[in-house]
Amino acid sequence: MRSKRNVVADNLIVGSKEKPVHLLGGQHAVCEDRNNLVISSDPGFVDFKNGNFQLRSDALVFKMIPHFKPIPFDKMGLYADEFRK
């Protein structure tokens, strides 16, 4: 099945030469692609070289996509609980 009625919107895409629509099923995919920032350079990460991908408050993405929300990296990944200590 080809993708239909998908929306790819308001994303920061770093390091790609293309918008992500080509990933959704080929030439017959039906997809709306709007307001994505595709950039090949550092968009304003705190420390790109050392892997700190938090965005500075003056990052370009906040100007280009005004309602863009910072990615909560500190809330992602494994966490300590009764199964993980």
For each residue, the residues with C-beta under 8 A, 3 or more apart:
1: 4 25
2: 25 26 28 29 30
3: 6 24 25 29 30 31
4: 1 29 30
5: 30
6: 3 24 29 30 31 32
7: 31 32 34
8: 11 19 20 21 24 31 32 33 34 36
9: 32 33 34 35 36
10: 34 35 36 65 67 68
11: 8 20 36 37
12: 36 37 39 43 61 65 68
13: 16 19 20 36 37 38 39
14: 39 40 42 43
15: 40
16: 13 19 20 38 40
17: 40
18: 22 38
19: 8 13 16 22 33 36 38
20: 8 11 13 16 23 24 33 36
21: 8 24 29 31 33
22: 18 19 26
23: 20
24: 3 6 8 20 21 29 31
25: 1 2 3 28 29
26: 2 22 29
27:
28: 2 25
29: 2 3 4 6 21 24 25 26
30: 2 3 4 5 6
31: 3 6 7 8 21 24
32: 6 7 8 9
33: 8 9 19 20 21 36
34: 7 8 9 10
35: 9 10 65
36: 8 9 10 11 12 13 19 20 33
37: 11 12 13 43 60 61 64 65
38: 13 16 18 19
39: 12 13 14 43 60
40: 14 15 16 17
41:
42: 14 45 48
43: 12 14 37 39 55 59 60 61
44: 55 56 58 59 60 61 62
45: 42 48 52 53 54 55 56 59
46: 52 53 54 55 56
47: 50 51 52
48: 42 45 51 52 53
49:
50: 47
51: 47 48
52: 45 46 47 48
53: 45 46 48 71 73
54: 45 46 70 71 73
55: 43 44 45 46 59 61 62 70 71
56: 44 45 46 59
57: 62
58: 44 62
59: 43 44 45 55 56 62
60: 37 39 43 44 63 64
61: 12 37 43 44 55 64 65 68
62: 44 55 57 58 59 65 66 68
63: 60 66
64: 37 60 61 68
65: 10 12 35 37 61 62 68
66: 62 63
67: 10
68: 10 12 61 62 64 65
69:
70: 54 55
71: 53 54 55
72: 75 76
73: 53 54 76
74:
75: 72
76: 72 73
77:
78: 84
79: 84
80: 84 85
81: 84
82:
83:
84: 78 79 80 81
85: 80
